[in-house]
Amino acid sequence: MERISVCILWTMCSSARLWCHEGPEHEIEEITKRLKKEGESADSYLDRAMEYELLSKHAEAARDLERALELEPNNAPAHRELGRVYFRLGKPAEAMTVLGKGLTLIATPREHATLLVARAEILLLKNENEKALEDVEGAITRHSTSLEWYLLRSRLHARLGKTEARIRGLEEGIERTGSGLLEVELADALIDAGAYERVIARIEKKLEQARWRSGWLIRRARVHLAAGQKEEATADLNEAVAELSRRINSAAPEPSLLATRGRAHDLLSKRDLARSDYEAAKSRGFDEDWLADRLKLFKKEAEDAAKR
């Protein structure tokens, strides 16, 4: 439901300076002037590369990052971002090479950890989940307070069917970070594991406190359905759909809200409405595994129906 996806993680790991300027074109112009006036520096090339990335000018970003590493071979952010850019350019081997080189050169725990996570993100996209999990575990060992890394580990645990490890890992993350978002992820993990007695009290407490109740209503509905309480589940799901429909801006819908409403429709067996919301969420960048799995199932069902 409403979670952070890997593509968002990539953005969140980038420099905060991306968010505080007049626009990428203006910043590129200013950085270019600075390079001419003050001379070359790895930081300036890194800054300009990040602006190019906002414009999806990956080739230009790669050139700047390559030059940054020529000037400063131990620059961890340049290694990290060049690995990501190479992957976006369809150069996975080069991406893994530059990240691997960075890992051999850079020993500072925090910076080493960010390189491990960058490599894990690529391995996840390549469906090399065991290797990705190993890198994320290494990153968390070196720097244990990054919320996004616990979410990434949870996603990998779910892919690999490591149910109890997923739950333990999220409990560890909550203890270390105090994150409410990890509590949401933990509730989903408990439901996915069928641990309904362990999760229902958490859900009821959140429903008492939450301003927006739809996500927790859907979670309670899943528990009701597991217990055969269809009437109670239907009431929760209808309330969730009504709230989400009020929140969704038709002109610029939030992908996570579309995906969440799609799940409510799905649980209500309104497959056409669910598919419509899922497809709209996916087209806007929502990339959770559960949504991809549902869309694959819908596609297979449609293909099977067409053969009959």
RAWO-V162061 format. One record per residue. N is the residue number from 1. PHI is phi in whole degrees, 0 to 359 (none if undefined). OMEGA is omega as a letter, one per 40 degrees, with the letter a starting at -180 (999 if undefined). D_FIRST is the distance of its C-alpha to the first C-alpha in Angstrom with 2 decimals. Layout:
N_PHI_OMEGA_D_FIRST + N_PHI_OMEGA_D_FIRST
This chain:
1_none_a_0.00 + 2_280_a_3.81 + 3_229_i_5.86 + 4_269_i_9.30 + 5_269_a_10.37 + 6_298_i_13.87 + 7_294_i_15.47 + 8_288_i_14.54 + 9_302_i_15.93 + 10_301_i_19.07 + 11_292_a_19.54 + 12_294_i_19.01 + 13_283_a_21.61 + 14_282_a_24.07 + 15_298_a_26.77 + 16_295_a_26.03 + 17_294_a_29.01 + 18_299_a_27.09 + 19_267_a_25.78 + 20_236_i_29.14 + 21_206_a_31.50 + 22_275_a_32.84 + 23_137_a_31.26 + 24_300_a_31.47 + 25_300_i_34.71 + 26_298_a_36.48 + 27_295_i_35.40 + 28_299_i_36.57 + 29_298_a_39.89 + 30_293_a_40.31 + 31_292_i_39.52 + 32_298_i_41.94 + 33_298_a_44.59 + 34_295_i_43.99 + 35_298_i_44.45 + 36_291_a_47.73 + 37_279_a_48.98 + 38_258_a_47.98 + 39_93_a_47.83 + 40_288_i_45.22 + 41_208_i_42.72 + 42_300_a_39.69 + 43_296_i_37.61 + 44_294_i_38.60 + 45_295_i_37.71 + 46_296_i_34.34 + 47_301_a_33.73 + 48_291_i_34.76 + 49_299_i_32.69 + 50_295_i_29.50 + 51_292_i_30.55 + 52_301_i_31.26 + 53_296_i_27.77 + 54_298_i_26.36 + 55_264_a_28.56 + 56_60_i_27.53 + 57_267_a_31.17 + 58_291_a_30.53 + 59_297_i_34.19 + 60_295_i_35.48 + 61_297_a_32.98 + 62_299_i_34.11 + 63_299_i_37.73 + 64_294_a_37.26 + 65_291_i_35.38 + 66_299_i_38.09 + 67_292_i_40.71 + 68_301_a_38.96 + 69_286_i_39.18 + 70_296_a_42.80 + 71_282_a_43.57 + 72_215_a_41.54 + 73_299_a_40.68 + 74_263_a_38.94 + 75_282_a_36.43 + 76_298_i_33.09 + 77_300_i_30.89 + 78_293_i_32.96 + 79_300_a_32.50 + 80_299_a_28.73 + 81_289_i_28.37 + 82_294_i_30.98 + 83_302_i_29.15 + 84_294_a_26.02 + 85_294_i_28.26 + 86_303_a_30.21 + 87_296_i_27.13 + 88_294_i_26.14 + 89_276_a_29.76 + 90_77_i_29.54 + 91_239_a_31.57 + 92_296_a_29.67 + 93_296_i_32.93 + 94_295_i_33.93 + 95_299_a_30.54 + 96_293_i_30.87 + 97_295_a_34.52 + 98_292_i_34.07 + 99_290_i_31.35 + 100_298_i_33.59 + 101_296_i_36.54 + 102_300_a_34.72 + 103_294_i_33.86 + 104_283_a_37.57 + 105_269_a_38.74 + 106_246_a_36.44 + 107_251_i_36.53 + 108_304_a_35.18 + 109_308_a_32.34 + 110_296_a_29.73 + 111_291_i_30.67 + 112_300_a_30.95 + 113_296_a_27.45 + 114_294_i_26.00 + 115_291_i_27.84 + 116_299_a_26.51 + 117_292_i_22.89 + 118_301_i_23.82 + 119_292_i_25.34 + 120_297_i_22.41 + 121_298_i_20.12 + 122_291_i_22.74 + 123_298_i_23.16 + 124_299_a_19.48 + 125_294_i_19.83 + 126_272_a_23.03 + 127_66_i_21.37 + 128_265_a_23.78 + 129_287_i_21.36 + 130_296_i_24.05 + 131_294_i_25.75 + 132_298_i_22.62 + 133_298_i_21.90 + 134_300_i_25.55 + 135_293_a_25.33 + 136_295_i_22.31 + 137_301_i_24.13 + 138_297_i_27.18 + 139_294_a_25.51 + 140_294_i_24.16 + 141_299_a_27.66 + 142_277_a_29.22 + 143_209_a_26.91 + 144_261_a_24.71 + 145_244_a_23.14 + 146_269_a_20.68 + 147_305_a_17.10 + 148_299_a_15.82 + 149_289_i_17.92 + 150_294_i_16.51 + 151_294_i_12.97 + 152_296_i_14.79 + 153_297_i_16.74 + 154_299_i_13.90 + 155_298_i_12.63 + 156_291_i_16.29 + 157_302_i_16.90 + 158_296_i_14.25 + 159_301_a_15.95 + 160_271_i_19.26 + 161_70_a_18.65 + 162_270_a_19.74 + 163_298_a_18.10 + 164_292_i_20.41 + 165_296_i_20.60 + 166_299_a_16.86 + 167_295_a_17.17 + 168_298_a_20.41 + 169_296_i_19.22 + 170_290_i_16.43 + 171_298_i_19.07 + 172_298_a_21.42 + 173_297_i_19.15 + 174_296_i_18.72 + 175_298_a_22.49 + 176_274_a_23.29 + 177_248_a_21.02 + 178_68_a_20.20 + 179_284_i_16.72 + 180_292_i_14.47 + 181_295_i_11.45 + 182_291_i_12.74 + 183_294_i_13.04 + 184_297_i_9.34 + 185_298_i_9.16 + 186_295_i_12.30 + 187_301_i_11.24 + 188_296_i_8.75 + 189_296_i_11.78 + 190_295_i_14.16 + 191_295_i_12.66 + 192_301_a_12.60 + 193_276_a_16.14 + 194_77_a_17.26 + 195_272_a_18.26 + 196_292_a_17.79 + 197_293_a_20.79 + 198_283_a_19.62 + 199_254_a_16.29 + 200_296_i_17.32 + 201_295_i_19.40 + 202_299_a_16.69 + 203_296_a_14.51 + 204_298_i_17.67 + 205_296_i_18.59 + 206_295_i_15.43 + 207_295_i_15.85 + 208_289_a_19.41 + 209_261_a_18.66 + 210_284_i_15.67 + 211_286_i_16.61 + 212_258_a_13.33 + 213_257_a_12.53 + 214_301_a_10.04 + 215_299_a_7.01 + 216_286_i_9.94 + 217_297_i_11.64 + 218_294_i_9.24 + 219_297_i_9.58 + 220_294_i_13.26 + 221_298_i_13.54 + 222_297_i_12.63 + 223_293_i_15.36 + 224_301_a_17.64 + 225_296_i_17.42 + 226_296_i_18.32 + 227_270_a_21.23 + 228_78_a_22.34 + 229_263_a_21.78 + 230_294_a_20.84 + 231_297_i_22.21 + 232_295_i_20.25 + 233_297_a_16.96 + 234_298_i_17.94 + 235_297_i_18.76 + 236_297_a_15.47 + 237_292_i_13.60 + 238_295_i_16.24 + 239_295_i_15.99 + 240_296_i_12.26 + 241_298_a_13.15 + 242_297_i_16.15 + 243_295_a_14.58 + 244_296_i_12.04 + 245_295_i_15.08 + 246_289_a_17.09 + 247_278_a_14.84 + 248_283_i_14.42 + 249_275_a_17.52 + 250_298_a_18.94 + 251_285_a_21.00 + 252_213_a_18.32 + 253_291_i_14.81 + 254_284_a_11.99 + 255_303_a_9.96 + 256_294_i_6.48 + 257_291_i_7.83 + 258_299_a_9.23 + 259_296_a_6.43 + 260_294_i_5.01 + 261_295_i_8.78 + 262_301_i_9.40 + 263_295_i_7.79 + 264_297_i_9.95 + 265_301_a_12.79 + 266_300_a_12.51 + 267_293_i_12.96 + 268_275_a_15.74 + 269_66_i_17.30 + 270_262_a_17.38 + 271_294_a_17.02 + 272_295_i_18.51 + 273_293_i_16.22 + 274_298_a_13.13 + 275_299_a_14.82 + 276_299_i_15.73 + 277_292_i_12.33 + 278_299_a_11.07 + 279_296_i_14.34 + 280_294_i_14.25 + 281_295_i_10.98 + 282_298_a_12.59 + 283_295_i_15.85 + 284_258_i_14.62 + 285_102_i_13.57 + 286_283_a_9.91 + 287_232_i_10.76 + 288_297_a_8.28 + 289_298_a_10.56 + 290_296_i_8.94 + 291_292_i_8.92 + 292_299_i_12.42 + 293_295_i_13.49 + 294_293_i_12.86 + 295_296_i_14.72 + 296_297_i_17.42 + 297_296_i_17.87 + 298_300_a_18.27 + 299_296_i_20.73 + 300_296_i_22.67 + 301_299_i_22.97 + 302_295_i_24.32 + 303_294_i_26.73 + 304_295_i_27.93 + 305_296_a_28.52 + 306_291_a_30.50 + 307_281_a_32.76 + 308_282_999_33.70
